[in-house]
Amino acid sequence: MSVLDKARSFVYRSARPLDLARWQYHFEQGTREAVLAALAFYQNEDGGFGHALEPDSWNPNSSPIQTWTATEILREIGCAEREHPIIRGILRYLDCGRDFDSRHWSAVVASNNDYPHAPWWHSGSASSSHHSYNPTACLAGFALAYADRNSRLFETAAQIAREAVQAYFAQGLLDDMHTALCYIRLMEYAEQAGAEPPFDLPALKAMLREQVQHSITGNTAEWESGYVCRPSQFLRSRESLFYADNRELSDYECGFIEHSQLEDGSWLVPWGWNGYPDEWAISRTYWKANLAILQLLYLQGFSKL
């Protein structure tokens, strides 16, 4: 069986309805509407997302990280309609002030502790994932792209984006690949918005090119079992801004994806939880289906399917 066929079998056997709809959209001429309909079940009345949309936290309440996950899915399927109910709901959540301290949306919310979760989403964790601009930089970019330009949220997002970029320039290259991706999304949303961004966009682009080279793990032996950064964290085709600087490793990843597929059609999840073994077994399967989609999208972007 081909890599595609094996992955398809795994997804059909194991995926959540949302991830099956994503698979069908990308690889089987499924509809974007089916993805959006499934995604909507994770959205709460306040417009934010919960319910283990990000499978490492089973908190049903809205949180910035879960809401960020929804924005990534919207971006993945090309949903950019400002008036779409899901997008309007996200903007309402970002504007309501919950989980927001006037400068950052919280990476971790206290109610995570009341439900099964990975240790890094515990409110007392010192994980590097709790960087002040993860996911704030991305969420600010989302608001720049979709909020009304005369709204309070747009003003707030512009100020946050300005401060985020200033902090990045002052700190220098990041050691956290997740926060680096949030800055890439801020850049992309600023480009999408079209108007003059509230920061030096060319300078941010130049620094992010350095950032991606800095972040990608050059020792490919570590890719086999470690939780490391591969090119697919930041790019999905040769048209990417970051491809030329990372051509060799980006091309190598195509072959790596093919040879690292497991017999059941999935790929290794290179992390785990310290507690909640029963729930982690379920979340691990959710992650495997998500990884299958992302691995195949990478191969598709490099014309390898």
VEXVOMI-5834 format. One record per residue (C-alpha): residue in three letters; x, y, z. Coordinates in nm, 2 decimals. Layout:
N
PT   residuo       xx       yy       zz
PT       Ala        X        Y        Z
...
// end
This chain:
305
PT   residuo       xx       yy       zz
PT       Met     0.00     0.00     0.00
PT       Ser     0.11     0.36    -0.06
PT       Val     0.18     0.61     0.22
PT       Leu    -0.15     0.78     0.13
PT       Asp    -0.35     0.45     0.14
PT       Lys    -0.20     0.34     0.47
PT       Ala    -0.27     0.68     0.62
PT       Arg    -0.62     0.69     0.49
PT       Ser    -0.69     0.35     0.65
PT       Phe    -0.57     0.48     0.99
PT       Val    -0.77     0.80     0.96
PT       Tyr    -1.09     0.62     0.87
PT       Arg    -1.05     0.38     1.16
PT       Ser    -0.94     0.62     1.43
PT       Ala    -1.01     0.99     1.36
PT       Arg    -1.25     1.23     1.52
PT       Pro    -1.53     1.35     1.28
PT       Leu    -1.35     1.68     1.25
PT       Asp    -1.02     1.52     1.14
PT       Leu    -1.20     1.28     0.91
PT       Ala    -1.37     1.59     0.75
PT       Arg    -1.03     1.76     0.72
PT       Trp    -0.89     1.44     0.55
PT       Gln    -1.17     1.43     0.31
PT       Tyr    -1.14     1.80     0.23
PT       His    -0.77     1.78     0.15
PT       Phe    -0.75     1.44    -0.02
PT       Glu    -1.09     1.32    -0.13
PT       Gln    -1.27     1.63    -0.27
PT       Gly    -1.46     1.67     0.06
PT       Thr    -1.62     2.01     0.14
PT       Arg    -1.49     2.29     0.35
PT       Glu    -1.85     2.32     0.49
PT       Ala    -1.82     1.97     0.64
PT       Val    -1.50     2.08     0.82
PT       Leu    -1.66     2.40     0.95
PT       Ala    -1.97     2.21     1.07
PT       Ala    -1.76     1.97     1.27
PT       Leu    -1.53     2.25     1.40
PT       Ala    -1.84     2.44     1.53
PT       Phe    -1.91     2.17     1.78
PT       Tyr    -1.60     2.27     1.97
PT       Gln    -1.70     2.64     1.99
PT       Asn    -1.86     2.77     2.31
PT       Glu    -2.12     3.04     2.35
PT       Asp    -1.86     3.30     2.43
PT       Gly    -1.70     3.23     2.09
PT       Gly    -1.39     3.06     2.22
PT       Phe    -1.30     2.70     2.18
PT       Gly    -1.25     2.41     2.42
PT       His    -1.36     2.04     2.45
PT       Ala    -1.01     1.91     2.37
PT       Leu    -0.99     2.06     2.03
PT       Glu    -0.62     2.07     2.11
PT       Pro    -0.60     1.71     2.23
PT       Asp    -0.36     1.77     2.51
PT       Ser    -0.62     1.96     2.72
PT       Trp    -0.96     1.81     2.78
PT       Asn    -1.09     2.14     2.93
PT       Pro    -1.44     2.21     2.79
PT       Asn    -1.41     2.58     2.87
PT       Ser    -1.28     2.83     2.62
PT       Ser    -0.91     2.90     2.63
PT       Pro    -0.67     3.10     2.41
PT       Ile    -0.47     2.78     2.31
PT       Gln    -0.78     2.59     2.21
PT       Thr    -0.90     2.90     2.02
PT       Trp    -0.56     2.93     1.85
PT       Thr    -0.60     2.57     1.74
PT       Ala    -0.93     2.66     1.57
PT       Thr    -0.76     2.95     1.38
PT       Glu    -0.50     2.71     1.25
PT       Ile    -0.77     2.48     1.11
PT       Leu    -0.95     2.78     0.95
PT       Arg    -0.62     2.88     0.79
PT       Glu    -0.56     2.52     0.68
PT       Ile    -0.88     2.50     0.48
PT       Gly    -0.87     2.86     0.35
PT       Cys    -1.17     2.99     0.54
PT       Ala    -1.12     3.37     0.55
PT       Glu    -1.47     3.51     0.53
PT       Arg    -1.48     3.79     0.79
PT       Glu    -1.86     3.74     0.85
PT       His    -1.84     3.36     0.90
PT       Pro    -2.00     3.28     1.24
PT       Ile    -1.70     3.09     1.36
PT       Ile    -1.47     3.38     1.28
PT       Arg    -1.71     3.64     1.44
PT       Gly    -1.73     3.42     1.75
PT       Ile    -1.35     3.40     1.78
PT       Leu    -1.33     3.78     1.76
PT       Arg    -1.60     3.81     2.02
PT       Tyr    -1.40     3.59     2.26
PT       Leu    -1.08     3.78     2.20
PT       Asp    -1.26     4.11     2.27
PT       Cys    -1.45     4.00     2.58
PT       Gly    -1.14     4.03     2.81
PT       Arg    -1.16     3.67     2.95
PT       Asp    -0.82     3.51     2.98
PT       Phe    -0.66     3.84     2.88
PT       Asp    -0.44     4.07     3.10
PT       Ser    -0.45     4.38     2.86
PT       Arg    -0.12     4.27     2.70
PT       His    -0.14     3.89     2.65
PT       Trp    -0.39     3.61     2.61
PT       Ser    -0.30     3.35     2.87
PT       Ala    -0.12     3.04     2.73
PT       Val    -0.27     2.84     3.03
PT       Val    -0.59     2.89     3.21
PT       Ala    -0.66     2.77     3.57
PT       Ser    -0.96     2.55     3.47
PT       Asn    -0.72     2.33     3.27
PT       Asn    -0.63     2.18     3.61
PT       Asp    -0.98     2.04     3.66
PT       Tyr    -0.97     1.81     3.36
PT       Pro    -0.73     1.56     3.21
PT       His    -0.44     1.74     3.05
PT       Ala    -0.07     1.72     2.95
PT       Pro     0.16     1.85     3.23
PT       Trp     0.27     2.16     3.02
PT       Trp    -0.09     2.28     3.02
PT       His    -0.11     2.28     3.40
PT       Ser    -0.13     2.63     3.54
PT       Gly     0.17     2.56     3.77
PT       Ser     0.39     2.44     3.49
PT       Ala     0.71     2.62     3.39
PT       Ser     0.70     2.49     3.04
PT       Ser     0.86     2.69     2.76
PT       Ser     0.52     2.67     2.59
PT       His     0.41     2.94     2.83
PT       His     0.61     3.21     2.65
PT       Ser     0.42     3.54     2.68
PT       Tyr     0.36     3.56     2.30
PT       Asn     0.24     3.20     2.25
PT       Pro    -0.04     3.22     2.13
PT       Thr    -0.08     3.60     2.17
PT       Ala     0.12     3.70     1.86
PT       Cys    -0.09     3.47     1.64
PT       Leu    -0.42     3.58     1.80
PT       Ala    -0.33     3.95     1.76
PT       Gly    -0.25     3.88     1.39
PT       Phe    -0.59     3.70     1.35
PT       Ala    -0.76     4.01     1.49
PT       Leu    -0.56     4.24     1.26
PT       Ala    -0.68     4.04     0.96
PT       Tyr    -1.05     4.00     1.06
PT       Ala    -1.16     4.26     1.31
PT       Asp    -1.33     4.59     1.21
PT       Arg    -1.06     4.85     1.17
PT       Asn    -1.25     5.09     1.38
PT       Ser    -1.31     4.85     1.66
PT       Arg    -1.16     4.84     2.01
PT       Leu    -1.03     4.49     1.93
PT       Phe    -0.84     4.60     1.63
PT       Glu    -0.68     4.88     1.83
PT       Thr    -0.58     4.64     2.10
PT       Ala    -0.44     4.39     1.85
PT       Ala    -0.23     4.66     1.68
PT       Gln    -0.08     4.76     2.01
PT       Ile    -0.01     4.40     2.11
PT       Ala     0.14     4.32     1.77
PT       Arg     0.37     4.63     1.80
PT       Glu     0.48     4.53     2.14
PT       Ala     0.53     4.16     2.04
PT       Val     0.76     4.25     1.75
PT       Gln     0.95     4.50     1.96
PT       Ala     1.00     4.23     2.23
PT       Tyr     1.12     3.98     1.97
PT       Phe     1.37     4.22     1.82
PT       Ala     1.50     4.30     2.17
PT       Gln     1.52     3.94     2.28
PT       Gly     1.66     3.79     1.97
PT       Leu     1.61     3.45     1.82
PT       Leu     1.38     3.22     2.02
PT       Asp     1.45     2.87     2.14
PT       Asp     1.08     2.78     2.13
PT       Met     0.95     2.66     1.79
PT       His     0.58     2.71     1.89
PT       Thr     0.63     3.08     1.97
PT       Ala     0.83     3.12     1.65
PT       Leu     0.54     2.99     1.46
PT       Cys     0.31     3.24     1.63
PT       Tyr     0.53     3.52     1.50
PT       Ile     0.52     3.37     1.15
PT       Arg     0.14     3.37     1.17
PT       Leu     0.15     3.73     1.28
PT       Met     0.36     3.82     0.98
PT       Glu     0.12     3.62     0.75
PT       Tyr    -0.20     3.78     0.89
PT       Ala    -0.04     4.13     0.86
PT       Glu     0.02     4.06     0.49
PT       Gln    -0.33     3.93     0.46
PT       Ala    -0.48     4.24     0.62
PT       Gly    -0.33     4.45     0.34
PT       Ala    -0.30     4.78     0.52
PT       Glu     0.02     4.92     0.67
PT       Pro     0.10     4.70     0.97
PT       Pro     0.18     4.84     1.31
PT       Phe     0.54     4.72     1.29
PT       Asp     0.83     4.69     1.05
PT       Leu     0.71     4.40     0.84
PT       Pro     1.03     4.36     0.62
PT       Ala     1.25     4.35     0.93
PT       Leu     1.02     4.09     1.09
PT       Lys     1.04     3.88     0.77
PT       Ala     1.42     3.90     0.77
PT       Met     1.44     3.79     1.13
PT       Leu     1.20     3.51     1.08
PT       Arg     1.41     3.37     0.80
PT       Glu     1.70     3.35     1.05
PT       Gln     1.46     3.21     1.32
PT       Val     1.35     2.92     1.10
PT       Gln     1.71     2.83     1.03
PT       His     1.79     2.85     1.40
PT       Ser     1.49     2.64     1.50
PT       Ile     1.51     2.35     1.26
PT       Thr     1.70     2.05     1.41
PT       Gly     1.99     1.99     1.17
PT       Asn     2.08     1.65     1.31
PT       Thr     1.83     1.43     1.13
PT       Ala     1.91     1.13     1.35
PT       Glu     1.72     1.32     1.63
PT       Trp     1.41     1.32     1.41
PT       Glu     1.36     0.95     1.46
PT       Ser     1.23     0.96     1.81
PT       Gly     1.28     1.31     1.96
PT       Tyr     1.04     1.60     2.00
PT       Val     1.24     1.82     1.77
PT       Cys     1.18     2.09     1.51
PT       Arg     1.15     1.98     1.14
PT       Pro     1.09     2.21     0.84
PT       Ser     0.72     2.11     0.84
PT       Gln     0.67     2.31     1.16
PT       Phe     0.71     2.63     0.94
PT       Leu     0.65     2.54     0.58
PT       Arg     0.45     2.32     0.35
PT       Ser     0.58     2.37     0.00
PT       Arg     0.87     2.50    -0.21
PT       Glu     0.68     2.83    -0.25
PT       Ser     0.74     2.92     0.12
PT       Leu     0.95     3.22     0.22
PT       Phe     1.16     2.98     0.42
PT       Tyr     1.22     2.70     0.17
PT       Ala     1.53     2.84    -0.01
PT       Asp     1.72     2.88     0.32
PT       Asn     1.63     2.52     0.42
PT       Arg     1.61     2.34     0.09
PT       Glu     1.82     2.04     0.18
PT       Leu     1.64     1.95     0.51
PT       Ser     1.30     2.04     0.36
PT       Asp     1.35     1.80     0.07
PT       Tyr     1.49     1.54     0.31
PT       Glu     1.18     1.55     0.52
PT       Cys     0.97     1.41     0.24
PT       Gly     1.17     1.09     0.24
PT       Phe     1.17     1.09     0.62
PT       Ile     0.79     1.11     0.63
PT       Glu     0.77     0.81     0.40
PT       His     1.01     0.58     0.58
PT       Ser     0.89     0.67     0.93
PT       Gln     0.53     0.58     0.87
PT       Leu     0.42     0.30     1.11
PT       Glu     0.26    -0.03     1.00
PT       Asp    -0.09     0.09     1.11
PT       Gly    -0.05     0.39     0.88
PT       Ser     0.01     0.64     1.15
PT       Trp     0.33     0.82     1.28
PT       Leu     0.50     0.82     1.61
PT       Val     0.37     1.09     1.86
PT       Pro     0.70     1.19     2.02
PT       Trp     0.56     1.31     2.35
PT       Gly     0.33     1.19     2.63
PT       Trp     0.16     1.27     2.95
PT       Asn     0.28     1.19     3.30
PT       Gly    -0.07     1.13     3.43
PT       Tyr    -0.42     1.04     3.31
PT       Pro    -0.31     0.72     3.12
PT       Asp    -0.66     0.63     2.99
PT       Glu    -0.73     0.98     2.86
PT       Trp    -0.38     1.00     2.71
PT       Ala    -0.44     0.68     2.51
PT       Ile    -0.74     0.85     2.35
PT       Ser    -0.56     1.18     2.29
PT       Arg    -0.26     1.00     2.14
PT       Thr    -0.50     0.86     1.88
PT       Tyr    -0.64     1.20     1.81
PT       Trp    -0.29     1.33     1.76
PT       Lys    -0.20     1.05     1.53
PT       Ala    -0.49     1.13     1.30
PT       Asn    -0.39     1.50     1.31
PT       Leu    -0.03     1.41     1.23
PT       Ala    -0.13     1.19     0.94
PT       Ile    -0.31     1.49     0.78
PT       Leu    -0.02     1.72     0.83
PT       Gln     0.24     1.47     0.71
PT       Leu     0.03     1.41     0.39
PT       Leu    -0.02     1.78     0.34
PT       Tyr     0.35     1.82     0.35
PT       Leu     0.41     1.55     0.09
PT       Gln     0.13     1.70    -0.12
PT       Gly     0.29     2.04    -0.11
PT       Phe     0.61     1.89    -0.24
PT       Ser     0.43     1.70    -0.52
PT       Lys     0.51     1.37    -0.36
PT       Leu     0.16     1.22    -0.36
// end
